Amino acid sequence: MSSMALSYPRSQIRAMFDLTAVRPDVVSLAIGEPSFHTPAYVRRAAIESVQAGETRYDASAGIAGLRNAVAETYSARWGLPVEHRNVMITGGAMQALQLSLLLMVEPGSEVLVPDPCFPNYLGQVHAVGARAVPVPVRKEEGFRLRAADVAERITDRTSAIVLNSPSNPLGTVMDDDDVLAMVDLARLHGFTVISDEVYEQILFDGRRHVSAATLAGDLDHVIVVSSLSKSHAMTGWRLGWAIAAPPVVAVMAEIQEGTLANLPVPIQRAGIAALTGPQDELREMVDAYQRRRDLVVATLRDIPGVTCEQPAGAF
Ligand SMILES: Cc1ncc(COP(=O)(O)O)c(C=O)c1O
């Protein structure tokens, strides 16, 4: 095996997940997995597609209907013109992250990541031959990533920063000023902001998500990755996207052509249904997550000697 493979950092989330599998008496909180089922109308769209025989290879960047549905969703959400040329359909946000790093990061360069972060960032940065540079978060700052801490760690080898707001595992939401300052740093130093917004819909207390793309005003130095895994309880469907400048999407599609070829069409039909169908179940899920957050935070705070910040979003 290659030195990359032999030194690949194992995700400790999976280690905990594997432990829970052999212990019948534990509740697994190891993985960002909704306890709800994918809405019935979404499942039905995939079944109908299979029955209609949509079982062949298709376009590497995704079927036109889904790319358009994503573009329309984000044009409305961001208040920016997003076109199908900006949308690459991927195997979950995870593959969108991988493609983003493959395209924007030179081997031997540095990628800034929040510390702590979703552990797969470390593996993905390692796999493209770059070095992950952790940027700490502090209790005094409400565990939010701060632009000043990022600025201190920029070098002439910095090729990208991965942002994640709302954050896994912290549940924090970054301040708009900090995100904007990081976009400005990216413009100044010529690196890319890869913004992992998979929890964009899971925000509490009536809070609304503000994307790095909205704050930047364009996609020149920003790639946004997201998916339906969390919002529509679709983790196992592996359906996500990257939203980027058209030349970036074009090369992502070329790489996809030589690897996965394309996401299965029935899965993509389910994605169209999820984005364009009724969103009531999403709201019910977020309400349930908020009630659970309140219960867990209150219970933890009742334990003498334990303090707990109130998460603003995510699981
Ligand atoms: C921060 C973060 N990014 C990405 C992912 C992966 O999302 P997807 O299922 O869309 O690949 C997760 C899943 O837990 C996550 O927590």
The ligand as an SDF file (V2000), in Angstrom:
LIG
                    3D

 16 16  0  0  0  0  0  0  0  0999 V2000
  -20.0990   18.2600    9.2880 C   0  0  0  0  0  0  0  0  0  0  0  0
  -20.4940   17.1570    8.3900 C   0  0  0  0  0  0  0  0  0  0  0  0
  -20.1890   17.2270    7.0910 N   0  0  0  0  0  0  0  0  0  0  0  0
  -20.5280   16.2430    6.2350 C   0  0  0  0  0  0  0  0  0  0  0  0
  -21.1820   15.1230    6.6710 C   0  0  0  0  0  0  0  0  0  0  0  0
  -21.5070   14.0470    5.6950 C   0  0  0  0  0  0  0  0  0  0  0  0
  -22.7070   14.3260    5.0530 O   0  0  0  0  0  0  0  0  0  0  0  0
  -23.2250   13.4460    3.8350 P   0  0  0  0  0  0  0  0  0  0  0  0
  -24.0520   12.3470    4.4030 O   0  0  0  0  0  0  0  0  0  0  0  0
  -24.0190   14.3860    3.0160 O   0  0  0  0  0  0  0  0  0  0  0  0
  -22.0370   12.9360    3.1060 O   0  0  0  0  0  0  0  0  0  0  0  0
  -21.5210   14.9890    8.0270 C   0  0  0  0  0  0  0  0  0  0  0  0
  -22.1880   13.7750    8.5120 C   0  0  0  0  0  0  0  0  0  0  0  0
  -22.2120   13.4820    9.6810 O   0  0  0  0  0  0  0  0  0  0  0  0
  -21.1720   16.0290    8.8990 C   0  0  0  0  0  0  0  0  0  0  0  0
  -21.4750   15.9770   10.1930 O   0  0  0  0  0  0  0  0  0  0  0  0
  1  2  1  0
  2  3  1  0
  2 15  2  0
  3  4  2  0
  4  5  1  0
  5  6  1  0
  5 12  2  0
  6  7  1  0
  7  8  1  0
  8  9  2  0
  8 10  1  0
  8 11  1  0
 12 13  1  0
 12 15  1  0
 13 14  2  0
 15 16  1  0
M  END
$$$$
